[in-house]
Amino acid sequence: MSYGCKALLVAVLLMGAGACAKDPAVVPPGTAEADKFLFDRGQTAFKEEKWADAREYFRNIVDNYPQSPFRPDAKLALGDTYLAQKGIENLLLAANEFREFQTFYPTHPRADYAQLQLARSYAGQMLAPERDQSATRDAIKEVEVFLQRYPNSKLMPDARALEREARDRLSQAGFHVGFFYFRARWYPGAIDRFREVLTTDPGFTGRDAVYYHLAEALYRTDKKPEALPYYERLVSEFEQSEYLLEAQKRIAELKGGTPAGK
């Protein structure tokens, strides 16, 4: 889905949410620090997973208390309610809230959190490897923005973990295509796709499968000298793998020795 289409969909969703929303949260007359009252009520509703109620309180602060010190946190909390509730529509609305936060508060101390949550809102939309990977690419793009803008953030470990999750999904998609070619015995196509996965994502968690099938494709097209290094990389980089034993046998064969265990 293009950015323009997503923006249009978010606009429609926001209109629908506004049409179905209750009246703004009422603050009892004489309440001191009404914005704090609303924020505390919103946090309580959030903890109880009463998403609509929480949004009512947080939205009241955002819309009606422009000078409140709670307004930035309420804006983030709005996005968090959508993110926690999940579902494609909620994830799109979450992304909208976090992106708006970055626009309104680019230098805020929690801007790094907003950027990471924006990436998470796209990661939540990632599809299975065999399906369209547009959301995966969006997640990678947004987490890369985080890595560039906030190198000293305490959230860096979380960002790195999210980056690996998204890159793994994209690499799995590439591997699936190569494996399809491999099973169809179109080895040139499989070789190209497997090599592309290793080039674009050398840290791919599932690269043992890539090493093995790339080596096998090369082996079966009589390119055994090119195959050997991939078998060896599999054995040297992975202590556990479903392909380990077969790789060891191939190495022994190609080096003129005896397969492991015999």
C-alpha positions in Angstrom: 0.0 0.0 0.0 1.4 3.4 -1.0 2.0 6.2 1.5 -0.8 8.2 -0.2 -3.3 5.4 0.1 -2.3 4.8 3.8 -2.8 8.5 4.5 -6.3 8.4 3.0 -7.2 5.3 4.9 -6.0 6.9 8.2 -8.1 10.0 7.5 -11.2 7.8 7.0 -10.4 5.8 10.1 -10.0 9.0 12.1 -13.4 10.3 10.9 -15.0 7.0 11.8 -13.4 7.0 15.3 -14.6 10.6 15.8 -18.1 9.7 14.8 -18.3 6.8 17.2 -16.5 8.4 20.1 -18.3 9.4 23.3 -18.3 13.0 24.6 -15.0 14.2 25.9 -14.1 13.0 29.4 -15.8 15.2 32.0 -13.7 16.7 34.7 -15.6 17.2 38.0 -16.1 20.9 38.8 -13.4 22.4 41.0 -10.9 19.7 40.1 -7.4 21.0 40.5 -5.0 20.2 37.7 -7.6 18.9 35.4 -5.1 17.8 32.8 -3.3 15.6 35.4 -6.7 14.2 36.4 -7.4 13.2 32.8 -3.9 11.8 32.3 -4.1 9.7 35.5 -7.6 8.4 34.5 -6.2 7.6 31.0 -3.3 5.6 32.5 -5.7 3.6 34.7 -7.9 2.8 31.7 -4.8 1.8 29.7 -3.7 -0.6 32.4 -7.1 -2.1 32.5 -7.0 -2.4 28.6 -10.1 -0.2 28.3 -8.7 1.3 25.1 -11.7 3.5 24.1 -11.9 5.0 27.5 -8.1 5.6 27.7 -8.2 7.3 24.3 -11.1 9.5 25.5 -9.0 10.9 28.4 -5.8 11.3 26.4 -7.6 12.9 23.4 -9.2 15.4 25.7 -5.8 16.6 26.9 -4.4 16.7 23.3 -7.3 18.6 22.0 -8.2 20.9 24.9 -5.0 21.5 26.9 -2.5 22.9 24.4 -0.2 24.2 27.2 -0.3 21.2 29.4 3.0 19.5 30.3 1.1 16.2 29.9 0.1 16.9 26.3 3.2 15.2 24.7 2.9 12.1 26.9 -0.9 12.0 26.2 -0.1 12.1 22.4 2.2 9.2 22.8 -0.2 7.3 25.0 -2.9 7.7 22.3 -0.6 5.9 19.9 0.2 3.3 22.5 -3.5 2.5 22.9 -3.8 1.7 19.2 -0.6 -0.2 19.2 -1.6 -2.3 22.2 -5.0 -3.1 20.8 -3.5 -4.3 17.5 -5.4 -5.0 14.3 -4.5 -3.4 11.0 -6.7 -0.4 11.4 -5.4 0.3 14.9 -1.8 -0.1 13.8 -2.4 2.5 11.0 -3.8 4.9 13.5 -0.9 4.3 15.9 1.5 5.1 13.1 -0.4 8.4 12.5 -0.2 9.4 16.2 3.6 8.7 16.4 4.3 10.4 13.1 2.4 13.5 14.3 4.3 13.5 17.5 7.6 13.6 15.6 6.2 16.6 13.6 4.9 18.5 16.7 7.7 17.6 19.1 10.9 16.8 17.1 13.2 17.7 20.0 11.2 16.3 22.8 13.1 13.9 25.2 10.8 11.1 24.2 11.1 11.6 20.5 13.3 8.5 20.3 10.4 6.5 21.9 7.9 7.9 19.3 10.2 6.9 16.5 10.7 3.4 17.8 6.9 3.0 18.3 6.4 4.2 14.8 8.6 1.4 13.6 6.8 -1.0 15.8 3.4 0.1 14.3 4.7 -1.1 10.9 6.4 -4.2 12.2 3.0 -5.2 13.6 1.6 -5.1 10.0 4.3 -7.4 8.6 2.9 -10.4 6.7 4.2 -13.9 6.3 7.4 -14.3 4.2 5.4 -15.6 1.2 3.2 -12.5 1.1 3.7 -8.8 0.3 6.6 -7.2 2.3 5.7 -3.5 2.0 5.1 -3.2 5.8 8.4 -4.9 6.5 10.3 -2.5 4.4 8.4 0.4 6.1 9.4 -1.0 9.5 13.1 -1.2 8.4 13.0 2.3 7.1 11.6 3.7 10.3 14.0 1.8 12.6 16.9 3.0 10.4 15.7 6.6 11.1 15.8 5.8 14.8 19.4 4.4 14.5 20.6 7.5 12.7 18.9 10.1 14.9 19.2 8.5 18.3 22.6 6.7 18.5 22.8 7.3 22.3 19.2 6.3 23.1 18.6 3.9 26.0 16.2 2.2 23.6 18.9 1.2 21.2 18.8 -2.5 22.2 15.1 -2.6 21.5 15.6 -0.9 18.2 18.4 -3.4 17.2 16.1 -6.3 18.1 13.3 -4.9 16.1 15.6 -4.2 13.1 16.7 -7.9 13.2 13.1 -9.1 13.4 12.2 -7.0 10.3 15.3 -7.9 8.3 14.8 -11.5 9.1 11.3 -11.4 7.8 12.5 -9.7 4.5 15.3 -12.2 4.2 12.9 -15.1 4.8 10.8 -13.8 1.9 13.9 -13.8 -0.3 14.9 -17.3 0.8 11.3 -18.6 0.0 11.7 -17.4 -3.6 15.1 -19.0 -3.9 13.8 -22.3 -2.3 10.9 -22.3 -4.8 13.4 -22.1 -7.6 15.6 -24.8 -5.9 12.7 -27.3 -5.6 11.8 -26.5 -9.3 15.5 -27.4 -10.1 16.0 -24.0 -11.7 19.4 -23.7 -10.0 20.7 -20.5 -11.6 17.6 -18.6 -10.3 18.0 -20.2 -6.9 21.7 -19.3 -6.8 21.1 -15.7 -7.7 18.4 -15.3 -5.0 20.3 -17.0 -2.3 23.4 -14.9 -3.0 21.2 -11.7 -2.9 19.9 -12.7 0.6 23.5 -13.1 1.9 24.7 -9.9 0.3 21.8 -7.7 1.5 21.6 -9.3 5.0 24.8 -11.1 6.1 23.4 -11.3 9.6 20.2 -13.2 8.7 19.4 -15.5 11.5 18.4 -18.3 9.1 21.4 -18.0 6.9 22.3 -21.7 7.6 19.5 -22.7 5.3 20.7 -20.2 2.7 24.3 -21.5 3.0 23.2 -25.1 2.6 20.8 -24.6 -0.3 23.2 -22.3 -2.1 25.9 -24.8 -1.7 23.6 -27.6 -3.0 22.6 -25.6 -6.0 26.2 -25.0 -6.9 27.1 -28.6 -6.2 24.3 -29.8 -8.5 25.4 -27.5 -11.3 28.9 -28.9 -11.2 30.4 -25.9 -9.4 31.7 -27.9 -6.5 34.7 -25.6 -5.7 32.3 -22.7 -5.3 30.0 -24.8 -3.1 32.6 -25.9 -0.6 33.1 -22.5 1.2 29.3 -22.3 1.9 29.2 -25.7 3.5 32.2 -24.7 5.5 30.7 -21.4 6.6 27.6 -23.3 7.8 29.7 -25.6 9.9 31.9 -22.9 11.3 29.1 -20.4 12.1 26.4 -22.8 13.5 26.8 -25.3 16.3 23.2 -26.4 15.8 21.4 -26.6 12.5 19.2 -29.2 10.7 21.7 -28.9 7.8 24.8 -29.5 9.8 25.3 -33.2 9.3 24.6 -33.1 5.5 27.1 -30.2 5.2 29.7 -32.1 7.1 29.2 -35.1 4.7 29.6 -32.8 1.7 32.7 -31.3 3.0 34.3 -34.7 3.6 33.3 -35.8 0.1 34.6 -32.6 -1.6 37.9 -32.8 0.3 38.2 -36.5 -0.5 37.9 -37.7 3.0 35.3 -39.8 4.9 31.9 -38.3 6.0 31.7 -37.4 9.6 30.7 -40.1 12.0 31.9 -42.9 9.7 
